[in-house]
């Protein structure tokens, strides 16, 4: 049962990594999903949130990131200023 859950989560993470933030329809992403998309560790994301560089939505004890926030974070941290 635990193996099936891990397999489902791994499959979902792979899906998230292949879809751009705009294509996700505005749903909130877990830190794990955002980390997969950005290819950053969970701890790095928490640090970026704590430092105010990445905004998160807190629901209960869980933190989520909006896809639009990922786009903003990428543009802000691009070496060319986010220009295409």
N, C-alpha and C positions, 0 to 999 in steps of 0.2 A: 504494500500500500504506500509506504513512504517512497519507495523507488518510483512508483507511478507518478507521485506528486512531483518529485525531483525532475523526472523526465518531462512532465507537462511544463514546469517552470523553465527548464532549459530550452524547450521548444519555443515557448513564448518569448524568452530573451532573444533567441535567434531571430524571431519575427520582428521584434522591436528594432533590432540592430539594422535590419534591411529596409526599414520604412523611414522616410524623412519625417521630421517633426510636423510639417504642414499637412501631411497625409493622415495624421492620426485623429483628425476631427476635433481637436481641442480637449480630449480627455486628459485627466491628470495621470501622471506617470509615477510609479513608485521610485524610490531612490535606486533600487536595483535596475529597473528599466531605464531610467535616465543614465545610470552608470554604463549600462550596455551600449546605449546610443552614443554617449560621449567617449566611451572607452576609458573611463576613469573609475577608480575604486570607490566603494561605498564611503570609506573614511575621507577620501579627497572631497567627495561631494558634501559631506557633513561639514568639513572645514570651510569650503567655499560658502556654504550657507551661513555658518557661524560668523565668518568675516564680512558678510553682507554682499558678497560678489555674485551670489545666486539666490534668487528668491524661492521660497518654498511655502506651500500651503500646509498647515498643520490641522489634521483632523484626529481628534483624540490624542493618542501618543505617536501617531504615524505622520510622516512627512511625505508630501507629494510635490512634484514639479510640473508646471504647465509646459506643453510643447513650445509655446511662444516664448517662454522664459529660456528654454534651451537655445532657440534661435538667437535671442538677444545675447546670451552668454557667449555663444560661438562668434557672433559678429564683434562683440566687444573685445574678445581675446584673439581675434585674427591679426596676423602680422601686417596685413594690408588694410586694416580698418574695416573689414567686412565687405569691401567692394568685390563684386563678382568679376 
